[in-house]
Each structure stands twice: as structure tokens, then as C-alpha cells.
Amino acid sequence: MSLSQRRINPSRATLAMFFAIFAASEVDSIAAILIETPPQSVRDGSEFAGFAANFWLGPLFFTYVRDIAGMGREPGSRWIGNRHFLLPAAVTVFVIGTFALLEITHDNRQSGNLSSLETLLLTFVHYGFMFLSVALAVQWAVYVVWVLITQAKHVERLKQYYASTEGLELRWVSILACALGVYVLQHLIGQIIILLGGQDPVTPLLDSFLVLVVVTALALWSLRPSPDLEKATRILAEIEPRKEKKYEKSALDAEQSERIARKLVHAMEHDFLYRDPNLTLAMLARHVGVSLNYVSQTLNQNLGQSFFEFVNGWRIREAMPLVAKGEATILAIAYEVGFNSRSAFYSAFKRETGHTPSSYKSATARH
């Protein structure tokens, strides 16, 4: 799919590479199923290939998430991204060297005539794999955290420009990151047991089933076209650098900021702009006749709120008396004040009032 596009999408190219490496990580299971009694060299090669491939999955998934969130377009991000692949590259070199060493010393190992240097090297390799097995678990724990942090930063960036972020928040990324972490953890445990001379408790059939679940989930979520998300990240990538530069050289003084703040409040209080579920920062800026950068700066520095918090605060203010009356359904109230989903309304209502709509209704009824 990635190669069929006229212009290769970086995130799709990364995803294609992720799938390819994921397949490589399963080559030992594939070999065990296809070959009843594989030669020792095939068995060693497939296990080593799968072991090395697991070190590439975390950085690739993190790079993919950063790309679809639009953070891979930031200055210097290419170098930052390349650094994530230093460890996988080093592990791959180590694994290739180990495989070559085992092939060279095969006859001597069989006859028990290993030289002192060969014995030393094989001992180093043995402990090296034990260390790397632990390093893989640490690496994946770190990348799961990084992915979750990236997703949270993505949501915060959206809130600077959008009043409604549902459908753009990449919540599925957090779920999948944890699922991939669990999968790699079980694969790691199996590798440690094998290195200690035991039998991998995860059968090829179960391992294949886990792979099917992970790959299917990733394919279903990630391959769905998301023009809204791509548009959002493109807009943010264009706006943010300009905003930062203009904030540094801004001629906006306290009096002007106060005047803009009054315009923003008037747009909410009298023009009810917050009732538009598709309201964006650019639309608000056009309505009040002020540049987008000045509106953003006023919200952040004068009112101490993101655009998302500012708009949803007004939505909840209108919703509170309606909820207290109880004459309309929660969903009807949510739509009336500008929310586009029940869940978004519940989250915002709880954040603003400290109550769910039902508990707020009960509390006001008692008073």
C-alpha cells in the first residue's frame, strides 16, 4: 500500500517497515512449523533473527506514532529519530557476529575441543544474550511510556487549536502500545527460558495467535484513512513555529490583551460561538477580527487557558442549569451546547464541576 502511493507517506513507510520487522521476529516460529527437524544452523539463525528483530519494534512503533501525530516534522526530529535505532543496530551486529562464531566453532563444540579463546568468546556471548534479554524488557517499558507521553502531548497540541478533539486523540495508540508490550514480554520470557536450557512455554500455535491479534489490531486501526487527523497535524505543524517566533517578538501589551480578552468573552457570551461543535481557534480569531497568534497568546498568557478549556468552559456553564432542571436528556443537552459526543460532555462536565451530570443534578435537587 505504501509503495503504491505516488508520494510515499513517511508514517505509512514506517508502518510497512514495522510489519516487515514483525514478520522477521516470527521467523523462528515459522521455521518450527514449516520444518519438522530444522538443521542447527537454521534453528540458530531463525532464533537470532527473531531476537534482534524485537529490538527494532519499539523504535519503529514510536516513530510511527510520532509521525501520525505530526511530531516527526519538527526541526531536528530526524536526528532524534535516528538515535532511537542505535541500540537495535548494535544488537543486530552482535547477533550476526554470534551466529558467525557458532558456525566457525561448530565442529570444535561438537568434539569438545574448544580453545581458550573460543571458550571465552562463547561465555561472553552467553552472558551477552542474558543481558540483552533484560535490556529488551527495559527498552519496551521505556517505549511504552514514551508512546503514552507522545499521545498525551498530541492531545495537548490539539487543545490549542480545536474545541472538540474526539476522533483525533489517537487513544488506540495507548491500547496497542500496552498490547505490544505484553506480547514482547512473553516473547522475552520464552527467550530467557531457552537461554537457560529450558523449553519455551509459549507454543508456536499460541504465539501465532498472539501475533495475529496484534497485527490485525494494528492494521485495522492504523490503515483506516484519517483525513481529519492528517489535516489537523498539518495545520499544527504550520502554526506552532510561527506562534513561538511571534510570541518572542510580540507587540501585544497588557491593554491590548485585555481588549482581546473582552472580545473573546463577548463572542462566547453574546454570539454563542461555543455552540458550534466544529469551532477552531482560526474561526474564533476571524470572528473577533484579531490575528490567530494574538488570540492564542491572550488565551494562554492572559486567561491562563488553552482554546479547548476556554470554549468547553462556556459550554459547561450553559449546560449546568439545563442539567439541574432535568427536562432534557444528557445527550440532547450535550448537542445543544456544542459537544459532538456524550463521552466528551461527561469528561468536560466532570472536569469543570467535579461531578458527573447525574450527581450534579442530584446535588442541586437537594439544595
Secondary structure, 3 states (H helix, E strand, C coil): CCCCCCCCCHHHHHHHHHHHHHHHHCHHHHHHHHCCCCCHHHHHHHHHHHHHHHHHHHHHHHHHHHHHCCHHHCCCHHHHHHHCCHHHHHHHHHHHHHHHHHHHCHHHHHHCCCCHHHHHHHHHHHHHHHHHHHHHHHHHHHHHHHHHHHHHHHHHHHHCCECCCCCCCCHHHHHHHHHHHHHHHHHHHHHHHHHCCCCCCCCHHHHHHHHHHHHHHHHHHHCCCCHHHHHHHHHHHHHHHHHHHHHHCCCCCHHHHHHHHHHHHHHHHCCCHHHCCCCEHHHHHHHHCCCHHHHHHHHHHHCCCCHHHHHHHHHHHHHHHHHHHCCCCHHHHHHHHCCCCHHHHHHHHHHHHCCCHHHHHHHHHHC
